[in-house]
Amino acid sequence: MYKSILVPIDGSTQSHKALTLATNLLDPEQGMLYILSVQEAPLAKDALGRSAGVPATNAEALVQESGQALIKQACQAAKVESERVKHIVRAGQPATGILAEANQLGVDAIVMGSRGNSNIKSLVIGSVSHRVLHVATCAVVIVR
């Protein structure tokens, strides 16, 4: 049993399975579950801003809204209801955000899906889960 688990959520079937597994791996008495959504900030709508890679003026609000919706959907699907669950939404690159949050929280484990909702295809596991698996300093459980 783990006392603290970070579960990255991206809306994929694998991330929902990871959340369900994490609830089973969590210490029922003392465990804390952190559910994280990390999303890249949407780009500005004008051509100059988009080509320069400038985030939209309301990017943080859009990321928060979208991230909270993904977390809520995943919690409902996995029937996760507890006072020892914290929802976290961050803007940024998914792998970097997951690793940073895991380090900041000092979690015992990261439980995540093998492949997310990305256009990037990998033969075995997704690029985000691959990077997290090789860089994280805590236990990492990859769910297929």
N, C-alpha and C positions, 0 to 999 in steps of 0.2 A: 504494500500500500504506500502511495506517495502522499506527502503532506501538502504539496503545491504542484499544480500542473497548469501549463500554458497550452491552450488549444487555439491555433490559428483557424479562422473561419473565412471561407471565400465563397460560400454558397454551393460548392460542389458536393456531390454525393459522398465522396471520400472524406471531406471535412465534417460532414454530419455523422458519418460512421466513427470518425476519430473522437468527436464529442461524446458519443454514446460509450465508447470504450473508456475514455478518460473518466467518466462518472463511475465506472466499475473499478478503476484503478485507484481512485481517490479514497483516502482515509475517511470513513463516514463520520467520525467523531471530531477530528481536528483538521481535516483537509480543506484547502482553499483552491478553487477552480477559477482560472483567469481565462476568459474567452476574448480573443483578440481578432480584430479585423484591421488589416493594413492594406491601404489602397493608394495607388498613385493619384496625385491631385490632377483633376481635369485641367486641360490647357485652355488658355484664353480663346475666345471665339473669333477674334479678328485675325486676319492672315499674318500680320507682322508678329503679333504676340504668339500665335501658334508656331510659326517657323522659328522663333527665338526660344521656344520651350517655356514661355512664361505661364505660370498657373492662372486660372480664372480668378477674378476678383473675389468671388464667393467660394473658392475651392475648399476651404476648411469646413464651411457649413455643408457643402455637398458631400464631402467625405464623411463627416459625422452622421449625416442623415442616412446615407447609403450603408455605412458600416453598422449603425444601430439596427437598421432593418434586417441586414444579413444575420446579425447575432440573434435578434428576436426570432427570426424564422428558424434558425438552427436549434435554439433552445426549445421552441415549441415542438419541433420534429423529434428531438431527443428527450422531451419531457423533463427538462432541467429546470428545477425550481428549488432554490436554496438561498439562505442568507449568506452562505459562504461561496457565492459566485460573484465575480466582478467582471463587468463588460468594459472593454478598452477598445477605442478606435484611434488609429494613427494614420497620418498621411505619409507616404514614402514608398520606397522599394520594399516589396514584401519580405524577402529573405533578410535584408538588413534590419527592417523593423522588428521582425520576429526575434532575431538574435539579440538586438538591443534591449527589447522588452524582457526577454528571458534573463539576461544579465542583470538588468535593473531590479527585477523582482526577486532574483535569486531562486528561481523555481527548481524543484527536484527533477522535473521532466517536461518535455514538450511532446505532445501527442498530436500528430497532424496527418492529413491525407497524403497519399503518394503522388497524386496529380490533382491540380486545381483547375480553375476556370481560366486557363491561359491558352493563347494561340500557339505557344511554343510546345512542340511535341518532343518527348524523350522516349527512348526505347524501354527503359526499366522504370525509373521514377522521374518525376518532374524536376525541373531545374531548381525551384525554390526548396523543395524538400531535400534534394541532393545537397545543396549548399548548407542548409541547416544541419543535416545529418553529419557533415564533415567538419563544421566549424563550432557547433554548440559545445559548451563545457559541461552540460548536464545530460542526463539520459534522453534519448530521442526514440520515440515509437512511431513508426511509419505504418499507416493503415491503408490497405488496398481496397 
